[in-house]
Amino acid sequence: MMLFNRDWDRPWKFGLATILFLILAVYIKAQNAYLAFLDSSIVDVVQKEQPDWKTLMYRSITSLMEPKFLIIWTVVLAFFLWGFKFKIPALWCLATLIGGDVLAFLVKNVMQRDRPSGHLAVDDGYSFPSGHVFGTFLLMAMIWLILIPMISSAWRAWLLRIVIILWVALVMISRVYLNAHFPTDTFGSVLLAYLWLQVSEGLYLRWAPKIKHWRLLQKSEI
């Protein structure tokens, strides 16, 4: 019994996510007026009211999900998985995040989208896609795919799924609220992370049974 089931719809999921991402990327690169209007409309709603408590909350959320911390959270997750003899899933988590970060970095440098005017100095580099949202989506996906199936209680599993969805949404909103990204940066990040996840899961299904024969990984669950 493998951790992931073979999903015959995976090519369609990957294809749809890729098409949507490419359409969004082309519109952004072309500085499409309709997309700019969509961004500004969403920003107006998100930034309409900025009480101190909300600013503090979103700053805390975005700080917890900084790319450097996402690496730490993933290493911690991999450490515990390794300790419970889920060695191959632990390596998969690390490889998924590292490979994803490389992909996001390449896309950033191809797109070279400037950040919103008035962004904080700490938010340097290009804007599309959002590294915070991209990494958060991948980390939450790891928890969704690996840890939730281990929960015997159905209601607890669904509660965690709801928390994960809300957390990803909050990270997306926080990046827009703090003026670090355009809304379409966060949407694009989710699409890019999802299509990369499909690739990573497919690679796991292909290679996990093979590397299980390696001496260090022979006792690993897959």
Disulfide bonds with the S-S distance in Angstrom:
none
